[in-house]
Amino acid sequence: MARPKRPEAEKRDHRLTVYLTAEEEALQRVADLQERPMTQLVVTAVKAWIAQLLALPRPLLVARYEGIMHQDSQMLRGYICGRGHPFWVEWVTPTSHRCCPVCGTEQEIKRIWDGTVRRGL
């Protein structure tokens, strides 16, 4: 015996409400140029952004480490976000460590090490 159907008022869907202010005009222009609906553009942009966060390009991964490797010594503080992305902040740089530069999360940022990185050890 089949389950009874849910009333229309109780059915769930995958809707997302996005309130656009300054972006609306730019998004409308792009939608007009590409002759696509705005919702399709937003969904495509979100999918591309998520894919970029999940699989960072090789040059970006290498660039994070090469900056330190070309210096004789560097004083750094290391952190790791709740999603497992390690990153560091130079002591002299006024960069906030409260947001992961890889995924953008602001939750569960932990300090894992602190010190000087020297070349040639």
Salt bridges, closest charged atoms under 4 A:
GLU8 OE2 - LYS11 NZ 3.10
ASP13 OD2 - ARG15 NE 2.39
ASP114 OD2 - ARG77 NE 3.24
ASP114 OD2 - ARG111 NH2 2.15
